[in-house]
Amino acid sequence: MNDVAHETITGPRKLVKMANQIGDFFKSYPEETAIEGIRDHIAKFWNKKMQHELFGFMDSEKETGLSALVEKAVTKLR
């Protein structure tokens, strides 16, 4: 599989999009409940490779595109 095809399937931008979709589900909840819900979802349903790819992307980019809630949840997950 070439790098471009891999990027569209599991690359960090795709992970950001997926994480933000989870965040969108929880955004109507109180902040702490939303953060815990997002963190729990990623911990339960994302494999370690996906989690570490997102962590690495967060470490390497100033502007990740993650919503504030998702960023807080992922930081808590680490």
mmCIF file of the N, C-alpha and C atoms, coordinates in Angstrom:
data_MODEL
# 
_entry.id   MODEL 
# 
loop_
_atom_site.group_PDB 
_atom_site.id 
_atom_site.type_symbol 
_atom_site.label_atom_id 
_atom_site.label_alt_id 
_atom_site.label_comp_id 
_atom_site.label_asym_id 
_atom_site.label_entity_id 
_atom_site.label_seq_id 
_atom_site.pdbx_PDB_ins_code 
_atom_site.Cartn_x 
_atom_site.Cartn_y 
_atom_site.Cartn_z 
_atom_site.occupancy 
_atom_site.B_iso_or_equiv 
_atom_site.pdbx_formal_charge 
_atom_site.auth_seq_id 
_atom_site.auth_comp_id 
_atom_site.auth_asym_id 
_atom_site.auth_atom_id 
_atom_site.pdbx_PDB_model_num 
ATOM 1   N N  . MET A 1 1  ? 0.851   -1.176 0.000  1.00 0.00 ? 1  MET A N  1 
ATOM 2   C CA . MET A 1 1  ? 0.000   0.000  0.000  1.00 0.00 ? 1  MET A CA 1 
ATOM 3   C C  . MET A 1 1  ? 0.894   1.235  0.000  1.00 0.00 ? 1  MET A C  1 
ATOM 4   N N  . ASN A 1 2  ? 0.602   2.194  -0.856 1.00 0.00 ? 2  ASN A N  1 
ATOM 5   C CA . ASN A 1 2  ? 1.438   3.398  -0.889 1.00 0.00 ? 2  ASN A CA 1 
ATOM 6   C C  . ASN A 1 2  ? 1.066   4.351  0.245  1.00 0.00 ? 2  ASN A C  1 
ATOM 7   N N  . ASP A 1 3  ? 1.939   5.321  0.480  1.00 0.00 ? 3  ASP A N  1 
ATOM 8   C CA . ASP A 1 3  ? 1.747   6.240  1.606  1.00 0.00 ? 3  ASP A CA 1 
ATOM 9   C C  . ASP A 1 3  ? 0.475   7.068  1.482  1.00 0.00 ? 3  ASP A C  1 
ATOM 10  N N  . VAL A 1 4  ? 0.112   7.472  0.280  1.00 0.00 ? 4  VAL A N  1 
ATOM 11  C CA . VAL A 1 4  ? -1.077  8.297  0.099  1.00 0.00 ? 4  VAL A CA 1 
ATOM 12  C C  . VAL A 1 4  ? -2.324  7.498  0.479  1.00 0.00 ? 4  VAL A C  1 
ATOM 13  N N  . ALA A 1 5  ? -2.414  6.264  0.018  1.00 0.00 ? 5  ALA A N  1 
ATOM 14  C CA . ALA A 1 5  ? -3.570  5.433  0.356  1.00 0.00 ? 5  ALA A CA 1 
ATOM 15  C C  . ALA A 1 5  ? -3.611  5.186  1.857  1.00 0.00 ? 5  ALA A C  1 
ATOM 16  N N  . HIS A 1 6  ? -2.452  4.943  2.455  1.00 0.00 ? 6  HIS A N  1 
ATOM 17  C CA . HIS A 1 6  ? -2.391  4.702  3.897  1.00 0.00 ? 6  HIS A CA 1 
ATOM 18  C C  . HIS A 1 6  ? -2.868  5.934  4.660  1.00 0.00 ? 6  HIS A C  1 
ATOM 19  N N  . GLU A 1 7  ? -2.502  7.107  4.215  1.00 0.00 ? 7  GLU A N  1 
ATOM 20  C CA . GLU A 1 7  ? -2.901  8.359  4.879  1.00 0.00 ? 7  GLU A CA 1 
ATOM 21  C C  . GLU A 1 7  ? -4.417  8.499  4.897  1.00 0.00 ? 7  GLU A C  1 
ATOM 22  N N  . THR A 1 8  ? -5.089  8.130  3.818  1.00 0.00 ? 8  THR A N  1 
ATOM 23  C CA . THR A 1 8  ? -6.537  8.313  3.766  1.00 0.00 ? 8  THR A CA 1 
ATOM 24  C C  . THR A 1 8  ? -7.264  7.297  4.643  1.00 0.00 ? 8  THR A C  1 
ATOM 25  N N  . ILE A 1 9  ? -6.623  6.182  4.969  1.00 0.00 ? 9  ILE A N  1 
ATOM 26  C CA . ILE A 1 9  ? -7.277  5.153  5.771  1.00 0.00 ? 9  ILE A CA 1 
ATOM 27  C C  . ILE A 1 9  ? -7.015  5.354  7.258  1.00 0.00 ? 9  ILE A C  1 
ATOM 28  N N  . THR A 1 10 ? -5.758  5.505  7.655  1.00 0.00 ? 10 THR A N  1 
ATOM 29  C CA . THR A 1 10 ? -5.453  5.529  9.087  1.00 0.00 ? 10 THR A CA 1 
ATOM 30  C C  . THR A 1 10 ? -4.517  6.649  9.502  1.00 0.00 ? 10 THR A C  1 
ATOM 31  N N  . GLY A 1 11 ? -4.205  7.555  8.616  1.00 0.00 ? 11 GLY A N  1 
ATOM 32  C CA . GLY A 1 11 ? -3.241  8.601  8.944  1.00 0.00 ? 11 GLY A CA 1 
ATOM 33  C C  . GLY A 1 11 ? -3.736  9.513  10.058 1.00 0.00 ? 11 GLY A C  1 
ATOM 34  N N  . PRO A 1 12 ? -2.843  10.360 10.560 1.00 0.00 ? 12 PRO A N  1 
ATOM 35  C CA . PRO A 1 12 ? -3.201  11.217 11.688 1.00 0.00 ? 12 PRO A CA 1 
ATOM 36  C C  . PRO A 1 12 ? -4.364  12.162 11.408 1.00 0.00 ? 12 PRO A C  1 
ATOM 37  N N  . ARG A 1 13 ? -4.481  12.660 10.214 1.00 0.00 ? 13 ARG A N  1 
ATOM 38  C CA . ARG A 1 13 ? -5.614  13.555 9.895  1.00 0.00 ? 13 ARG A CA 1 
ATOM 39  C C  . ARG A 1 13 ? -6.944  12.804 9.991  1.00 0.00 ? 13 ARG A C  1 
ATOM 40  N N  . LYS A 1 14 ? -6.938  11.541 9.568  1.00 0.00 ? 14 LYS A N  1 
ATOM 41  C CA . LYS A 1 14 ? -8.143  10.705 9.682  1.00 0.00 ? 14 LYS A CA 1 
ATOM 42  C C  . LYS A 1 14 ? -8.458  10.455 11.154 1.00 0.00 ? 14 LYS A C  1 
ATOM 43  N N  . LEU A 1 15 ? -7.429  10.229 11.962 1.00 0.00 ? 15 LEU A N  1 
ATOM 44  C CA . LEU A 1 15 ? -7.635  10.007 13.393 1.00 0.00 ? 15 LEU A CA 1 
ATOM 45  C C  . LEU A 1 15 ? -8.181  11.268 14.060 1.00 0.00 ? 15 LEU A C  1 
ATOM 46  N N  . VAL A 1 16 ? -7.686  12.432 13.656 1.00 0.00 ? 16 VAL A N  1 
ATOM 47  C CA . VAL A 1 16 ? -8.200  13.700 14.178 1.00 0.00 ? 16 VAL A CA 1 
ATOM 48  C C  . VAL A 1 16 ? -9.678  13.833 13.828 1.00 0.00 ? 16 VAL A C  1 
ATOM 49  N N  . LYS A 1 17 ? -10.027 13.528 12.598 1.00 0.00 ? 17 LYS A N  1 
ATOM 50  C CA . LYS A 1 17 ? -11.427 13.612 12.170 1.00 0.00 ? 17 LYS A CA 1 
ATOM 51  C C  . LYS A 1 17 ? -12.297 12.669 13.003 1.00 0.00 ? 17 LYS A C  1 
ATOM 52  N N  . MET A 1 18 ? -11.821 11.441 13.184 1.00 0.00 ? 18 MET A N  1 
ATOM 53  C CA . MET A 1 18 ? -12.577 10.471 13.971 1.00 0.00 ? 18 MET A CA 1 
ATOM 54  C C  . MET A 1 18 ? -12.723 10.932 15.420 1.00 0.00 ? 18 MET A C  1 
ATOM 55  N N  . ALA A 1 19 ? -11.641 11.413 16.010 1.00 0.00 ? 19 ALA A N  1 
ATOM 56  C CA . ALA A 1 19 ? -11.678 11.876 17.404 1.00 0.00 ? 19 ALA A CA 1 
ATOM 57  C C  . ALA A 1 19 ? -12.641 13.052 17.549 1.00 0.00 ? 19 ALA A C  1 
ATOM 58  N N  . ASN A 1 20 ? -12.619 13.960 16.597 1.00 0.00 ? 20 ASN A N  1 
ATOM 59  C CA . ASN A 1 20 ? -13.524 15.113 16.656 1.00 0.00 ? 20 ASN A CA 1 
ATOM 60  C C  . ASN A 1 20 ? -14.984 14.687 16.493 1.00 0.00 ? 20 ASN A C  1 
ATOM 61  N N  . GLN A 1 21 ? -15.234 13.633 15.736 1.00 0.00 ? 21 GLN A N  1 
ATOM 62  C CA . GLN A 1 21 ? -16.604 13.120 15.612 1.00 0.00 ? 21 GLN A CA 1 
ATOM 63  C C  . GLN A 1 21 ? -17.081 12.568 16.962 1.00 0.00 ? 21 GLN A C  1 
ATOM 64  N N  . ILE A 1 22 ? -16.195 11.901 17.676 1.00 0.00 ? 22 ILE A N  1 
ATOM 65  C CA . ILE A 1 22 ? -16.526 11.427 19.021 1.00 0.00 ? 22 ILE A CA 1 
ATOM 66  C C  . ILE A 1 22 ? -16.811 12.636 19.909 1.00 0.00 ? 22 ILE A C  1 
ATOM 67  N N  . GLY A 1 23 ? -15.958 13.647 19.811 1.00 0.00 ? 23 GLY A N  1 
ATOM 68  C CA . GLY A 1 23 ? -16.155 14.871 20.578 1.00 0.00 ? 23 GLY A CA 1 
ATOM 69  C C  . GLY A 1 23 ? -17.481 15.543 20.265 1.00 0.00 ? 23 GLY A C  1 
ATOM 70  N N  . ASP A 1 24 ? -17.872 15.538 18.999 1.00 0.00 ? 24 ASP A N  1 
ATOM 71  C CA . ASP A 1 24 ? -19.149 16.146 18.609 1.00 0.00 ? 24 ASP A CA 1 
ATOM 72  C C  . ASP A 1 24 ? -20.315 15.454 19.309 1.00 0.00 ? 24 ASP A C  1 
ATOM 73  N N  . PHE A 1 25 ? -20.223 14.132 19.458 1.00 0.00 ? 25 PHE A N  1 
ATOM 74  C CA . PHE A 1 25 ? -21.277 13.397 20.151 1.00 0.00 ? 25 PHE A CA 1 
ATOM 75  C C  . PHE A 1 25 ? -21.417 13.870 21.596 1.00 0.00 ? 25 PHE A C  1 
ATOM 76  N N  . PHE A 1 26 ? -20.285 14.109 22.254 1.00 0.00 ? 26 PHE A N  1 
ATOM 77  C CA . PHE A 1 26 ? -20.288 14.437 23.674 1.00 0.00 ? 26 PHE A CA 1 
ATOM 78  C C  . PHE A 1 26 ? -20.367 15.935 23.980 1.00 0.00 ? 26 PHE A C  1 
ATOM 79  N N  . LYS A 1 27 ? -20.362 16.798 22.983 1.00 0.00 ? 27 LYS A N  1 
ATOM 80  C CA . LYS A 1 27 ? -20.252 18.236 23.264 1.00 0.00 ? 27 LYS A CA 1 
ATOM 81  C C  . LYS A 1 27 ? -21.447 18.827 24.003 1.00 0.00 ? 27 LYS A C  1 
ATOM 82  N N  . SER A 1 28 ? -22.590 18.166 23.995 1.00 0.00 ? 28 SER A N  1 
ATOM 83  C CA . SER A 1 28 ? -23.743 18.684 24.731 1.00 0.00 ? 28 SER A CA 1 
ATOM 84  C C  . SER A 1 28 ? -23.738 18.260 26.206 1.00 0.00 ? 28 SER A C  1 
ATOM 85  N N  . TYR A 1 29 ? -22.794 17.404 26.577 1.00 0.00 ? 29 TYR A N  1 
ATOM 86  C CA . TYR A 1 29 ? -22.666 16.965 27.967 1.00 0.00 ? 29 TYR A CA 1 
ATOM 87  C C  . TYR A 1 29 ? -21.889 18.004 28.774 1.00 0.00 ? 29 TYR A C  1 
ATOM 88  N N  . PRO A 1 30 ? -22.015 17.967 30.106 1.00 0.00 ? 30 PRO A N  1 
ATOM 89  C CA . PRO A 1 30 ? -21.136 18.814 30.919 1.00 0.00 ? 30 PRO A CA 1 
ATOM 90  C C  . PRO A 1 30 ? -19.673 18.496 30.599 1.00 0.00 ? 30 PRO A C  1 
ATOM 91  N N  . GLU A 1 31 ? -18.804 19.492 30.690 1.00 0.00 ? 31 GLU A N  1 
ATOM 92  C CA . GLU A 1 31 ? -17.426 19.344 30.223 1.00 0.00 ? 31 GLU A CA 1 
ATOM 93  C C  . GLU A 1 31 ? -16.713 18.116 30.783 1.00 0.00 ? 31 GLU A C  1 
ATOM 94  N N  . GLU A 1 32 ? -16.731 17.921 32.086 1.00 0.00 ? 32 GLU A N  1 
ATOM 95  C CA . GLU A 1 32 ? -16.009 16.780 32.665 1.00 0.00 ? 32 GLU A CA 1 
ATOM 96  C C  . GLU A 1 32 ? -16.586 15.444 32.206 1.00 0.00 ? 32 GLU A C  1 
ATOM 97  N N  . THR A 1 33 ? -17.893 15.367 32.071 1.00 0.00 ? 33 THR A N  1 
ATOM 98  C CA . THR A 1 33 ? -18.543 14.150 31.570 1.00 0.00 ? 33 THR A CA 1 
ATOM 99  C C  . THR A 1 33 ? -18.132 13.896 30.129 1.00 0.00 ? 33 THR A C  1 
ATOM 100 N N  . ALA A 1 34 ? -18.100 14.963 29.331 1.00 0.00 ? 34 ALA A N  1 
ATOM 101 C CA . ALA A 1 34 ? -17.700 14.837 27.929 1.00 0.00 ? 34 ALA A CA 1 
ATOM 102 C C  . ALA A 1 34 ? -16.258 14.368 27.809 1.00 0.00 ? 34 ALA A C  1 
ATOM 103 N N  . ILE A 1 35 ? -15.374 14.959 28.588 1.00 0.00 ? 35 ILE A N  1 
ATOM 104 C CA . ILE A 1 35 ? -13.957 14.579 28.541 1.00 0.00 ? 35 ILE A CA 1 
ATOM 105 C C  . ILE A 1 35 ? -13.793 13.109 28.903 1.00 0.00 ? 35 ILE A C  1 
ATOM 106 N N  . GLU A 1 36 ? -14.464 12.674 29.955 1.00 0.00 ? 36 GLU A N  1 
ATOM 107 C CA . GLU A 1 36 ? -14.375 11.266 30.357 1.00 0.00 ? 36 GLU A CA 1 
ATOM 108 C C  . GLU A 1 36 ? -14.969 10.339 29.299 1.00 0.00 ? 36 GLU A C  1 
ATOM 109 N N  . GLY A 1 37 ? -16.087 10.758 28.699 1.00 0.00 ? 37 GLY A N  1 
ATOM 110 C CA . GLY A 1 37 ? -16.714 9.944  27.660 1.00 0.00 ? 37 GLY A CA 1 
ATOM 111 C C  . GLY A 1 37 ? -15.826 9.779  26.441 1.00 0.00 ? 37 GLY A C  1 
ATOM 112 N N  . ILE A 1 38 ? -15.205 10.847 26.024 1.00 0.00 ? 38 ILE A N  1 
ATOM 113 C CA . ILE A 1 38 ? -14.291 10.802 24.870 1.00 0.00 ? 38 ILE A CA 1 
ATOM 114 C C  . ILE A 1 38 ? -13.088 9.925  25.205 1.00 0.00 ? 38 ILE A C  1 
ATOM 115 N N  . ARG A 1 39 ? -12.507 10.158 26.378 1.00 0.00 ? 39 ARG A N  1 
ATOM 116 C CA . ARG A 1 39 ? -11.340 9.375  26.810 1.00 0.00 ? 39 ARG A CA 1 
ATOM 117 C C  . ARG A 1 39 ? -11.690 7.893  26.870 1.00 0.00 ? 39 ARG A C  1 
ATOM 118 N N  . ASP A 1 40 ? -12.804 7.564  27.482 1.00 0.00 ? 40 ASP A N  1 
ATOM 119 C CA . ASP A 1 40 ? -13.217 6.165  27.596 1.00 0.00 ? 40 ASP A CA 1 
ATOM 120 C C  . ASP A 1 40 ? -13.429 5.525  26.229 1.00 0.00 ? 40 ASP A C  1 
ATOM 121 N N  . HIS A 1 41 ? -14.071 6.259  25.325 1.00 0.00 ? 41 HIS A N  1 
ATOM 122 C CA . HIS A 1 41 ? -14.338 5.717  23.990 1.00 0.00 ? 41 HIS A CA 1 
ATOM 123 C C  . HIS A 1 41 ? -13.030 5.393  23.258 1.00 0.00 ? 41 HIS A C  1 
ATOM 124 N N  . ILE A 1 42 ? -12.107 6.335  23.280 1.00 0.00 ? 42 ILE A N  1 
ATOM 125 C CA . ILE A 1 42 ? -10.833 6.113  22.593 1.00 0.00 ? 42 ILE A CA 1 
ATOM 126 C C  . ILE A 1 42 ? -10.062 4.977  23.255 1.00 0.00 ? 42 ILE A C  1 
ATOM 127 N N  . ALA A 1 43 ? -10.070 4.917  24.570 1.00 0.00 ? 43 ALA A N  1 
ATOM 128 C CA . ALA A 1 43 ? -9.365  3.849  25.288 1.00 0.00 ? 43 ALA A CA 1 
ATOM 129 C C  . ALA A 1 43 ? -9.956  2.472  24.962 1.00 0.00 ? 43 ALA A C  1 
ATOM 130 N N  . LYS A 1 44 ? -11.271 2.390  24.840 1.00 0.00 ? 44 LYS A N  1 
ATOM 131 C CA . LYS A 1 44 ? -11.937 1.100  24.616 1.00 0.00 ? 44 LYS A CA 1 
ATOM 132 C C  . LYS A 1 44 ? -11.930 0.648  23.162 1.00 0.00 ? 44 LYS A C  1 
ATOM 133 N N  . PHE A 1 45 ? -12.080 1.602  22.236 1.00 0.00 ? 45 PHE A N  1 
ATOM 134 C CA . PHE A 1 45 ? -12.349 1.223  20.860 1.00 0.00 ? 45 PHE A CA 1 
ATOM 135 C C  . PHE A 1 45 ? -11.224 1.505  19.867 1.00 0.00 ? 45 PHE A C  1 
ATOM 136 N N  . TRP A 1 46 ? -10.208 2.239  20.278 1.00 0.00 ? 46 TRP A N  1 
ATOM 137 C CA . TRP A 1 46 ? -9.059  2.470  19.403 1.00 0.00 ? 46 TRP A CA 1 
ATOM 138 C C  . TRP A 1 46 ? -7.936  1.563  19.857 1.00 0.00 ? 46 TRP A C  1 
ATOM 139 N N  . ASN A 1 47 ? -7.280  0.919  18.896 1.00 0.00 ? 47 ASN A N  1 
ATOM 140 C CA . ASN A 1 47 ? -6.143  0.080  19.278 1.00 0.00 ? 47 ASN A CA 1 
ATOM 141 C C  . ASN A 1 47 ? -4.947  0.961  19.660 1.00 0.00 ? 47 ASN A C  1 
ATOM 142 N N  . LYS A 1 48 ? -3.952  0.338  20.264 1.00 0.00 ? 48 LYS A N  1 
ATOM 143 C CA . LYS A 1 48 ? -2.784  1.084  20.762 1.00 0.00 ? 48 LYS A CA 1 
ATOM 144 C C  . LYS A 1 48 ? -2.052  1.807  19.637 1.00 0.00 ? 48 LYS A C  1 
ATOM 145 N N  . LYS A 1 49 ? -2.002  1.202  18.454 1.00 0.00 ? 49 LYS A N  1 
ATOM 146 C CA . LYS A 1 49 ? -1.326  1.846  17.320 1.00 0.00 ? 49 LYS A CA 1 
ATOM 147 C C  . LYS A 1 49 ? -2.013  3.168  16.969 1.00 0.00 ? 49 LYS A C  1 
ATOM 148 N N  . MET A 1 50 ? -3.325  3.161  16.924 1.00 0.00 ? 50 MET A N  1 
ATOM 149 C CA . MET A 1 50 ? -4.072  4.382  16.608 1.00 0.00 ? 50 MET A CA 1 
ATOM 150 C C  . MET A 1 50 ? -3.850  5.436  17.691 1.00 0.00 ? 50 MET A C  1 
ATOM 151 N N  . GLN A 1 51 ? -3.903  5.011  18.953 1.00 0.00 ? 51 GLN A N  1 
ATOM 152 C CA . GLN A 1 51 ? -3.701  5.947  20.054 1.00 0.00 ? 51 GLN A CA 1 
ATOM 153 C C  . GLN A 1 51 ? -2.310  6.573  19.979 1.00 0.00 ? 51 GLN A C  1 
ATOM 154 N N  . HIS A 1 52 ? -1.285  5.748  19.781 1.00 0.00 ? 52 HIS A N  1 
ATOM 155 C CA . HIS A 1 52 ? 0.084   6.263  19.749 1.00 0.00 ? 52 HIS A CA 1 
ATOM 156 C C  . HIS A 1 52 ? 0.332   7.140  18.523 1.00 0.00 ? 52 HIS A C  1 
ATOM 157 N N  . GLU A 1 53 ? -0.319  6.820  17.421 1.00 0.00 ? 53 GLU A N  1 
ATOM 158 C CA . GLU A 1 53 ? -0.196  7.678  16.233 1.00 0.00 ? 53 GLU A CA 1 
ATOM 159 C C  . GLU A 1 53 ? -0.784  9.058  16.520 1.00 0.00 ? 53 GLU A C  1 
ATOM 160 N N  . LEU A 1 54 ? -1.920  9.099  17.210 1.00 0.00 ? 54 LEU A N  1 
ATOM 161 C CA . LEU A 1 54 ? -2.516  10.385 17.561 1.00 0.00 ? 54 LEU A CA 1 
ATOM 162 C C  . LEU A 1 54 ? -1.639  11.132 18.561 1.00 0.00 ? 54 LEU A C  1 
ATOM 163 N N  . PHE A 1 55 ? -1.086  10.438 19.558 1.00 0.00 ? 55 PHE A N  1 
ATOM 164 C CA . PHE A 1 55 ? -0.193  11.075 20.531 1.00 0.00 ? 55 PHE A CA 1 
ATOM 165 C C  . PHE A 1 55 ? 1.016   11.690 19.820 1.00 0.00 ? 55 PHE A C  1 
ATOM 166 N N  . GLY A 1 56 ? 1.618   10.936 18.909 1.00 0.00 ? 56 GLY A N  1 
ATOM 167 C CA . GLY A 1 56 ? 2.779   11.429 18.172 1.00 0.00 ? 56 GLY A CA 1 
ATOM 168 C C  . GLY A 1 56 ? 2.442   12.637 17.327 1.00 0.00 ? 56 GLY A C  1 
ATOM 169 N N  . PHE A 1 57 ? 1.269   12.616 16.713 1.00 0.00 ? 57 PHE A N  1 
ATOM 170 C CA . PHE A 1 57 ? 0.829   13.748 15.907 1.00 0.00 ? 57 PHE A CA 1 
ATOM 171 C C  . PHE A 1 57 ? 0.652   14.981 16.782 1.00 0.00 ? 57 PHE A C  1 
ATOM 172 N N  . MET A 1 58 ? 0.061   14.800 17.957 1.00 0.00 ? 58 MET A N  1 
ATOM 173 C CA . MET A 1 58 ? -0.115  15.913 18.889 1.00 0.00 ? 58 MET A CA 1 
ATOM 174 C C  . MET A 1 58 ? 1.238   16.477 19.330 1.00 0.00 ? 58 MET A C  1 
ATOM 175 N N  . ASP A 1 59 ? 2.208   15.614 19.498 1.00 0.00 ? 59 ASP A N  1 
ATOM 176 C CA . ASP A 1 59 ? 3.538   16.053 19.924 1.00 0.00 ? 59 ASP A CA 1 
ATOM 177 C C  . ASP A 1 59 ? 4.284   16.807 18.826 1.00 0.00 ? 59 ASP A C  1 
ATOM 178 N N  . SER A 1 60 ? 3.986   16.475 17.575 1.00 0.00 ? 60 SER A N  1 
ATOM 179 C CA . SER A 1 60 ? 4.758   17.037 16.466 1.00 0.00 ? 60 SER A CA 1 
ATOM 180 C C  . SER A 1 60 ? 4.114   18.253 15.804 1.00 0.00 ? 60 SER A C  1 
ATOM 181 N N  . GLU A 1 61 ? 2.853   18.508 16.083 1.00 0.00 ? 61 GLU A N  1 
ATOM 182 C CA . GLU A 1 61 ? 2.134   19.592 15.408 1.00 0.00 ? 61 GLU A CA 1 
ATOM 183 C C  . GLU A 1 61 ? 1.643   20.631 16.408 1.00 0.00 ? 61 GLU A C  1 
ATOM 184 N N  . LYS A 1 62 ? 1.815   21.907 16.061 1.00 0.00 ? 62 LYS A N  1 
ATOM 185 C CA . LYS A 1 62 ? 1.268   22.977 16.906 1.00 0.00 ? 62 LYS A CA 1 
ATOM 186 C C  . LYS A 1 62 ? -0.244  23.050 16.753 1.00 0.00 ? 62 LYS A C  1 
ATOM 187 N N  . GLU A 1 63 ? -0.714  22.983 15.535 1.00 0.00 ? 63 GLU A N  1 
ATOM 188 C CA . GLU A 1 63 ? -2.144  23.053 15.226 1.00 0.00 ? 63 GLU A CA 1 
ATOM 189 C C  . GLU A 1 63 ? -2.606  21.674 14.778 1.00 0.00 ? 63 GLU A C  1 
ATOM 190 N N  . THR A 1 64 ? -3.232  20.946 15.680 1.00 0.00 ? 64 THR A N  1 
ATOM 191 C CA . THR A 1 64 ? -3.633  19.569 15.366 1.00 0.00 ? 64 THR A CA 1 
ATOM 192 C C  . THR A 1 64 ? -4.994  19.479 14.708 1.00 0.00 ? 64 THR A C  1 
ATOM 193 N N  . GLY A 1 65 ? -5.839  20.469 14.947 1.00 0.00 ? 65 GLY A N  1 
ATOM 194 C CA . GLY A 1 65 ? -7.205  20.401 14.449 1.00 0.00 ? 65 GLY A CA 1 
ATOM 195 C C  . GLY A 1 65 ? -8.154  19.712 15.408 1.00 0.00 ? 65 GLY A C  1 
ATOM 196 N N  . LEU A 1 66 ? -7.644  19.251 16.545 1.00 0.00 ? 66 LEU A N  1 
ATOM 197 C CA . LEU A 1 66 ? -8.505  18.622 17.545 1.00 0.00 ? 66 LEU A CA 1 
ATOM 198 C C  . LEU A 1 66 ? -9.317  19.689 18.266 1.00 0.00 ? 66 LEU A C  1 
ATOM 199 N N  . SER A 1 67 ? -10.558 19.360 18.572 1.00 0.00 ? 67 SER A N  1 
ATOM 200 C CA . SER A 1 67 ? -11.361 20.282 19.380 1.00 0.00 ? 67 SER A CA 1 
ATOM 201 C C  . SER A 1 67 ? -10.764 20.343 20.782 1.00 0.00 ? 67 SER A C  1 
ATOM 202 N N  . ALA A 1 68 ? -11.091 21.394 21.508 1.00 0.00 ? 68 ALA A N  1 
ATOM 203 C CA . ALA A 1 68 ? -10.547 21.573 22.861 1.00 0.00 ? 68 ALA A CA 1 
ATOM 204 C C  . ALA A 1 68 ? -10.939 20.410 23.771 1.00 0.00 ? 68 ALA A C  1 
ATOM 205 N N  . LEU A 1 69 ? -12.183 19.939 23.665 1.00 0.00 ? 69 LEU A N  1 
ATOM 206 C CA . LEU A 1 69 ? -12.625 18.809 24.495 1.00 0.00 ? 69 LEU A CA 1 
ATOM 207 C C  . LEU A 1 69 ? -11.833 17.549 24.185 1.00 0.00 ? 69 LEU A C  1 
ATOM 208 N N  . VAL A 1 70 ? -11.647 17.279 22.909 1.00 0.00 ? 70 VAL A N  1 
ATOM 209 C CA . VAL A 1 70 ? -10.911 16.081 22.504 1.00 0.00 ? 70 VAL A CA 1 
ATOM 210 C C  . VAL A 1 70 ? -9.462  16.175 22.957 1.00 0.00 ? 70 VAL A C  1 
ATOM 211 N N  . GLU A 1 71 ? -8.870  17.334 22.803 1.00 0.00 ? 71 GLU A N  1 
ATOM 212 C CA . GLU A 1 71 ? -7.485  17.508 23.230 1.00 0.00 ? 71 GLU A CA 1 
ATOM 213 C C  . GLU A 1 71 ? -7.340  17.238 24.729 1.00 0.00 ? 71 GLU A C  1 
ATOM 214 N N  . LYS A 1 72 ? -8.276  17.742 25.525 1.00 0.00 ? 72 LYS A N  1 
ATOM 215 C CA . LYS A 1 72 ? -8.247  17.489 26.972 1.00 0.00 ? 72 LYS A CA 1 
ATOM 216 C C  . LYS A 1 72 ? -8.416  16.001 27.266 1.00 0.00 ? 72 LYS A C  1 
ATOM 217 N N  . ALA A 1 73 ? -9.323  15.344 26.563 1.00 0.00 ? 73 ALA A N  1 
ATOM 218 C CA . ALA A 1 73 ? -9.578  13.917 26.774 1.00 0.00 ? 73 ALA A CA 1 
ATOM 219 C C  . ALA A 1 73 ? -8.370  13.069 26.401 1.00 0.00 ? 73 ALA A C  1 
ATOM 220 N N  . VAL A 1 74 ? -7.746  13.378 25.279 1.00 0.00 ? 74 VAL A N  1 
ATOM 221 C CA . VAL A 1 74 ? -6.580  12.609 24.836 1.00 0.00 ? 74 VAL A CA 1 
ATOM 222 C C  . VAL A 1 74 ? -5.396  12.852 25.776 1.00 0.00 ? 74 VAL A C  1 
ATOM 223 N N  . THR A 1 75 ? -5.242  14.062 26.233 1.00 0.00 ? 75 THR A N  1 
ATOM 224 C CA . THR A 1 75 ? -4.180  14.365 27.197 1.00 0.00 ? 75 THR A CA 1 
ATOM 225 C C  . THR A 1 75 ? -4.394  13.561 28.472 1.00 0.00 ? 75 THR A C  1 
ATOM 226 N N  . LYS A 1 76 ? -5.632  13.447 28.907 1.00 0.00 ? 76 LYS A N  1 
ATOM 227 C CA . LYS A 1 76 ? -5.956  12.655 30.095 1.00 0.00 ? 76 LYS A CA 1 
ATOM 228 C C  . LYS A 1 76 ? -5.702  11.165 29.862 1.00 0.00 ? 76 LYS A C  1 
ATOM 229 N N  . LEU A 1 77 ? -5.937  10.712 28.660 1.00 0.00 ? 77 LEU A N  1 
ATOM 230 C CA . LEU A 1 77 ? -5.738  9.303  28.301 1.00 0.00 ? 77 LEU A CA 1 
ATOM 231 C C  . LEU A 1 77 ? -4.269  8.907  28.389 1.00 0.00 ? 77 LEU A C  1 
ATOM 232 N N  . ARG A 1 78 ? -3.405  9.832  28.032 1.00 0.00 ? 78 ARG A N  1 
ATOM 233 C CA . ARG A 1 78 ? -1.977  9.534  28.032 1.00 0.00 ? 78 ARG A CA 1 
ATOM 234 C C  . ARG A 1 78 ? -1.527  9.205  29.420 1.00 0.00 ? 78 ARG A C  1 
# 
